[in-house]
């Protein structure tokens, strides 16, 4: 019997280190604000987190991904709900692995090959 469900170590949040090399397609169902207590030299903080349709785990947003979603879907988190995003992991040289968020339901601006120069 798999006893890990009783160990208390399962998190409701996705961890990039557990998903390296995988790309996930998800739809935003809800946005929550989480309060993190001060820890060591890190002060207390608040961070946005996404919950997804049909998924048990959500994603705590880093500032870069939060800014990307604000730019793509607007500053009001209610306007993010229902949008489909892609989650990819990235390994940083000096940091632990992280998440990259990509809008999947927004058309990319086309390239214009007819620029006269």
WOPETA-V721210 format. One record per residue. N is the residue number from 0. PHI is phi as a letter, one per 20 degrees, with the letter a starting at -180 (NA if undefined). D_FIRST is the distance of its C-alpha to the first C-alpha in Angstrom with 1 decimal. Layout:
BEGIN
N,PHI,D_FIRST ; N,PHI,D_FIRST
END
This chain:
BEGIN
0,NA,0.0 ; 1,f,3.8 ; 2,e,6.0 ; 3,f,9.1 ; 4,f,10.1 ; 5,d,11.0 ; 6,e,12.9 ; 7,m,16.0 ; 8,e,16.7 ; 9,f,16.3 ; 10,d,19.8 ; 11,e,21.4 ; 12,d,23.8 ; 13,f,23.8 ; 14,d,24.3 ; 15,g,26.6 ; 16,f,25.2 ; 17,e,21.8 ; 18,c,23.9 ; 19,g,26.7 ; 20,n,28.5 ; 21,d,27.2 ; 22,d,29.5 ; 23,d,28.3 ; 24,d,30.5 ; 25,c,30.1 ; 26,d,32.3 ; 27,f,33.1 ; 28,d,32.4 ; 29,a,33.2 ; 30,c,34.5 ; 31,d,33.7 ; 32,d,35.4 ; 33,d,33.2 ; 34,d,34.7 ; 35,d,33.7 ; 36,f,34.9 ; 37,f,37.0 ; 38,b,35.2 ; 39,m,37.3 ; 40,e,40.2 ; 41,e,38.8 ; 42,f,40.3 ; 43,f,38.6 ; 44,b,38.4 ; 45,d,37.6 ; 46,c,35.9 ; 47,e,35.4 ; 48,c,32.0 ; 49,d,31.4 ; 50,d,28.9 ; 51,d,28.5 ; 52,f,28.6 ; 53,m,25.3 ; 54,c,23.4 ; 55,f,21.0 ; 56,d,22.4 ; 57,d,26.0 ; 58,c,28.4 ; 59,e,30.5 ; 60,e,33.8 ; 61,e,35.8 ; 62,g,39.6 ; 63,f,40.3 ; 64,f,38.0 ; 65,f,39.3 ; 66,f,42.9 ; 67,f,42.1 ; 68,f,40.8 ; 69,f,43.9 ; 70,f,46.2 ; 71,f,44.6 ; 72,d,44.0 ; 73,o,46.1 ; 74,f,45.9 ; 75,e,44.6 ; 76,f,40.8 ; 77,f,41.2 ; 78,f,42.7 ; 79,e,39.6 ; 80,f,37.5 ; 81,n,37.1 ; 82,e,37.8 ; 83,e,35.6 ; 84,c,34.9 ; 85,d,33.5 ; 86,d,31.3 ; 87,c,31.7 ; 88,e,30.7 ; 89,c,33.5 ; 90,d,33.6 ; 91,e,36.5 ; 92,f,38.3 ; 93,d,38.5 ; 94,c,35.5 ; 95,f,31.8 ; 96,g,30.8 ; 97,c,31.8 ; 98,d,31.9 ; 99,d,34.9 ; 100,d,35.5 ; 101,c,37.7 ; 102,f,39.3 ; 103,d,38.7 ; 104,d,40.9 ; 105,d,44.1 ; 106,f,46.6 ; 107,f,47.4 ; 108,f,51.1 ; 109,f,52.8 ; 110,e,54.6 ; 111,d,58.4 ; 112,e,60.0 ; 113,e,63.5 ; 114,e,64.0 ; 115,e,67.6 ; 116,b,68.0
END
